Amino acid sequence: MTQDTSKVNRGPAAGAENRARLLAAARIVFAERGYAAPLSAVAKEAGVGQAVLYRHFPTKLDLAYAVFNEHWDDYERIAANPGPDAFPQMWSLIIEHTINNVAFIEMVAESQRNKTGTNTWKRLRDVLEGALKVSQAAGTVDPGLTVRDVMLAHRMVYGIVATAVDHSRLRADVIRALAVAGLMPDLEPNKAD
C-alpha cells in the first residue's frame, strides 16, 4: 500500500517553503485585489491553511512588509551609493512600484494610521531626502524642489492609481499628471500596466 505523500504534514520542515509560497501568493493577491484583500485569499492562493499563514505573518501588515521589503531594498541601495541621478532613479522606481503595486502604498498608509511603530512615511522621506540633496548638489534636479513637494506628488499618483477605472490608460494618466506637476519620472510610456 502506497501513501500519498502530497498530503503528509511535514511540520517545521515545510516552514521555508510555506513562507515562500505565502509571499508569492500575497504578491499576486495584492496586485489583483489591493491591500484590502482578505488574508484567506492569500492562504488559498498559496495552497496552505490560514493557521500556517498566521504562524508566519501574525498580521496583514507583517505580510505586506515582507512582500514589499524588496522595494525598500531598491530604495536603500540607491540611497547608500547616491550619484548625481540618485533622485531621478529613486523617483522613477517609487512611481513604478506605485503604478504596479497600489497595495504597497495602502500598506504605508495603514501603518501610519495605526501607528505601528514603523513610520513608513518617515522612512520614505528619509531615503528621498538624501537622494534629492545629492541630485540637487549635482545640478540634476531643481534646487527649489522639497521632499514635501515630492511626497505630495506621490500622494497625487497614489490617488490616480487607486481611483483608476481604465487601467489601460493608467500609466499615461500618471505620466501626464506628473508632467503637469513638473516631476516627470523616467518611465516607459507604453510599458504594460
N, C-alpha and C positions, 0 to 999 in steps of 0.2 A: 504494500500500500504506500503510495507516494503522497507526500504532504505538499500542499500549495504554499510555497514559501513567500508568495507575494502578500499573503495575509498575516504572516507571522509578525508579532510585535517585537521589534528589535531593540526596544527601550532606548537607553542612552546612546547606543551605537548609532542610532539614526539621527541624533541631535544635529550634527553639522549639515547633513543632507536636508533635514526638515527646515532648518533655518534658511538655507539657500533657496529652497523651493518656496518658502513663505516670502522671501524678499523678491524673487522673480514674479510671483503671483501678485504681490502688492503693487509692483511697478505697472503691471498690466491693468489691474483693477483701478488703481488711482488714475491712470491715464484715461481709462474709459469712463469712469464714473465720478472722478474727483475725490477729494479728501473725505467727503460725507459718505462715501461708500461704506456699507456695514462690514465689520471685520469677518462676519460669517461668509461674505463673498470672497474674501482673501483666502480663508481656510479652504473653502470649496475649490477655488481655482488651484490651490497648492495640493489638493488631494489629502489634506490632513484634517483632523478634528480640531474644534475650537480650543480644546484644552491644550493641545500642542502649540497652537498659536499663542495663547496666553502664557504658556511656560517660557516661550522665547521673548515675547513682547507683551508685557502686562497692560500697556495702554496703546491706543491708536497713535498717540504722539511718539511713543518709543519706536513703533514700527515705522512711522513716517521719517523720523530722524535717521534710522538705519537705512531706509530706502534712498533717501536724498543726501546721505553723507558724501556720496561721490561728487555732488555739486560743490559742497564745501571744500573738498579736496582740490577741485579745479580752481576755485577762487583763491584758496590759500597758497596754491602753487604759484600763481601769478603774483600774489602779494609778497611771497618770500623772495622772489627774484624780479623785482619790478624794473622793466625797461621803459623807454620813452613812450611805448604804446601800451603800457600796463592798463591804463583805464579803458581805452577803446576795446582791448581784448576782453577784459573782465565784463564790461558793459554788454558787449555782444553775447558773451556766454550767459549772463544773467537774463537777458531778453530771450535768448534761445530756450533756456530752461523754463522760463515763464510761459512762452508760447506752447511748448511741448508738454509741460507738467504743471497745469494750474494748481494741482493738488499740493505742489511744493509751497506755493505762496499761501494757500489756505492753511497749511501746516504752520507756516511762520506766523500768520495772523492768530491762529488758535493758541500758539504758545505765548504770544504776547497778551492776549485776552485773559488767559488762565494763569498768568504769572507763574509759569512752570519752573522758574529758577534759571532757565536758559533763555537769555534775552537774545532771541534770534535776530531781531531788527538791529540791535546794537552790534551783533557780530557782523551783519551785512554792512552796516555803516562803517565799521572799523576797517574791513578789507577794502571797501570802496574809497574811503578817505585816503588811505596810504597810496593806492594806485592813482587816485586823482591828483594828489600832490606831486608825485613823481612825474606824471604826464604833463602837468601844468609847468613844472620847473623845466621840462624839456621843450616846452613850447608847442606840444602836440594837442593840447586841449585849452580851450578858452580859460584864461586866468580868473574870470568872474564867476565861473560855474562853482556851485557849492554842493556838498553832499546832500543837503536838504533839497536842492533842486533835483538832483538825481533820484532821490528817494520818492519825491513827488511824481516825477515822470514814470518811475517804476510802478507806483500805485495806479497811474493812468493806464499803463499797459495791462496791469492785472485786471482793471475794470473792463477793458476791451476784451480780453481773453475770457473772463468769467461770464460776460453777457453776450458772447458771440452766438448768433443764430446760424449764420452761414460760415461754417468752418473753412470752406474753400477760399474765402476772402480774408481769413484771419490774419495771415502773415502780411498781406498787402495793407490791411487796415492798421496794423501795428506800425509798419514802416511809415505810412502816411502820417499817423499821429505823432510819431517821434520826429519826423522831418519838420512838422509844424512847430514842435517844441524845441527844435534845434539840437536834439540829442540823438541823431541818427546813428544807430549801431551798424556794424559791418555784417549785414545779413544777406543771404541769398534770397532775392525776391521770389523765385519760383520753386524754392525748396518745398517738398511735400510737408503738409502740416500733420 
